[in-house]
Amino acid sequence: MTEQAEERLSYEDAREELVAVVQRLEAGGTPLEETLALWERGERLARVCQEWLDGARKRLDAVIEADPEA
């Protein structure tokens, strides 16, 4: 998957795929090359998830700043 496609993943889709990657890594038994590819994919998916969470935090902070009574 390209970086552009990864950036278009929803948080839920990226998280679901990340969970599947982690499960495969934890199960073991995969060749080293595949393990490294899974690890790299997991790192990219974790970054996508973190970007979504950071964006959500910024939006919440903006709402709170705009209306301190909220």
C-alpha positions in Angstrom: 0.0 0.0 0.0 1.3 3.5 -0.9 1.8 6.3 1.6 -1.1 8.2 -0.1 -3.4 5.2 0.4 -2.3 4.8 4.0 -3.1 8.5 4.6 -6.6 7.9 3.4 -7.2 5.0 5.8 -9.8 5.8 8.4 -8.7 5.5 12.0 -10.8 2.4 12.5 -9.5 0.7 9.4 -5.9 1.5 10.3 -6.4 0.3 13.9 -8.1 -3.0 12.7 -5.3 -3.8 10.3 -2.7 -2.9 13.0 -4.4 -5.3 15.4 -4.2 -8.1 12.8 -0.5 -7.3 12.1 0.3 -7.5 15.9 -1.6 -10.8 16.2 0.5 -12.3 13.3 3.7 -11.1 14.9 2.8 -12.4 18.3 1.8 -15.8 16.7 5.4 -16.2 15.4 6.5 -18.8 12.9 6.9 -16.3 10.1 10.2 -16.0 8.2 12.4 -13.2 9.1 11.8 -11.2 5.9 8.0 -11.4 6.4 8.4 -10.5 10.1 10.3 -7.4 9.1 7.7 -6.4 6.5 4.9 -6.9 9.1 6.8 -4.8 11.6 7.3 -2.0 9.1 3.6 -2.1 8.1 2.7 -2.0 11.8 4.9 1.1 12.3 3.2 2.8 9.4 -0.3 1.9 10.6 0.6 3.1 14.1 1.7 6.4 12.7 -1.6 6.8 10.8 -3.5 6.1 14.0 -1.5 8.6 15.9 -2.1 11.2 13.3 -5.8 10.7 13.6 -5.6 10.9 17.3 -3.5 14.0 17.2 -6.0 15.6 14.8 -8.9 14.8 17.1 -7.0 16.2 20.1 -6.4 19.5 18.2 -10.1 19.7 17.2 -11.2 19.2 20.8 -8.7 21.7 22.1 -10.0 24.3 19.6 -13.6 23.7 20.7 -12.6 24.1 24.4 -10.6 27.3 23.7 -13.5 28.7 21.7 -16.0 28.0 24.4 -14.4 27.9 27.9 -17.8 27.2 29.4 -18.1 23.9 27.6 
